[in-house]
Amino acid sequence: MEAERRRAEALDAADPLTALRGRFLLPDGVVYLDGNSLGALPAHVPAVLDDVVRRQWGTDLIASWEAGGWWTAPERAGAKVARLVGAHPDEVVVTDSTSVDLFKVLAAGARLRPGRARLVVEPGSFPTDLYVAAAVADLLGLQLDRVAPADLAAHLAAHGGDVAVVAYSHVDYRTGELLDLPGLTALAHRAGALSCWDLSHSAGALPVGLAEHGVDLAVGCGYKYLNGGPGAPAYLVVARRHHGALTNPLPGWTGHARPFAMEGSYEPAAAVSRMRSGTPPVLSLLALDAALDVLQDVDLAALRARSLSLTGLLVELVGAHVPSLRVVTPRDPARRGSQVSLAHPQAQRVVRDLAARGVVGDFREPDVVRLGVAAPYVTHADVVTTVERLREVAP
Ligand SMILES: Cc1ncc(COP(=O)(O)O)c(C=O)c1O
């Protein structure tokens, strides 16, 4: 595949974003295509963490809650996430896990639409989203409707007046399909419902435009395209217009208006800070806070263009050179997230053999080879290497 390699190298040379790879530490000889599961380590983060542990914790001790900016880190990191998802800085807070945050925003969202007794979710959602939505429905006495996006218009035409929240994932974790966030949000709004999006597989990979599209609620992972490290805390987003009536279903002292007054009754903090509950995991939080700096000066439209160029090349070369694999991810760029999923009857074995040859992807039931393409550190040359290895392991 010499001609393909020359073409890929020319594409990398012409794209200024290829230089972003230098901001990450990745082992030599590895093509890392699992950044949609665990993002790579930004090169400056080890020194930040070393300072947090040795100086801030080890020497400055309790004073670091103020001096080290520990107390305000959920909002500080939230403002950095806000830039990536197109929200206002005071609409995002980094806290808890995606599962817990989804619980919080779904319950809070349902309370913002009293009298409506249905919650809509996507049947193929990541399992935690389904479990959490079912638990919220159960607790609040709502009916859970599993509605595919293609059926949402008909569902809302029949039951829209009774739907409190429509909760979908922006990019399908298994197929890599990108849903029409503006269109589906507008449908929900026309029925008077709130829209809620899980951005785990889109934030940091493509522009989301939450405020522009009027999205009400959102959540997402910190450890995928945001590169916050294993178990990094997640974030939640609540649009400003809902802050006045917003209640946290898990109120805790760190979300109180005056946490250190230690009052016996709860008064929520301003804006989205009221969605905080307990003490944040400071080490993980500060790793994420630092990791977010990697993307703060990056033009997201250019990053999206690079991502589509990479995934487009991968789809094209797999189609041309690896007939045993079926491309599951939509070929239409407008419907493609930042991953390419390939079906193969021995997908698990293919993923294992690929890894043994230095190309790291992952397997998803039942038959999917999932290749995450994080545009900041994956190159067009990596794509050609991947296809060469795929030809070897899945001839
Ligand atoms: C769409 C989606 N939501 C949520 C999660 C995980 O949530 P949590 O941070 O609670 O583990 C994942 C993890 O892969 C995911 O893909």
The ligand as an ORCA input file, in Angstrom:
! r2SCAN-3c Opt
* xyz 0 1
  C     -22.388      6.687     26.183
  C     -21.738      6.372     27.512
  N     -22.296      6.825     28.637
  C     -21.741      6.553     29.851
  C     -20.590      5.800     29.965
  C     -19.960      5.437     31.280
  O     -20.382      6.171     32.347
  P     -19.593      6.188     33.722
  O     -18.704      7.420     33.706
  O     -20.638      6.298     34.754
  O     -18.809      4.936     33.846
  C     -19.981      5.318     28.807
  C     -18.741      4.517     28.913
  O     -18.210      3.970     27.991
  C     -20.577      5.596     27.557
  O     -20.027      5.121     26.428
*
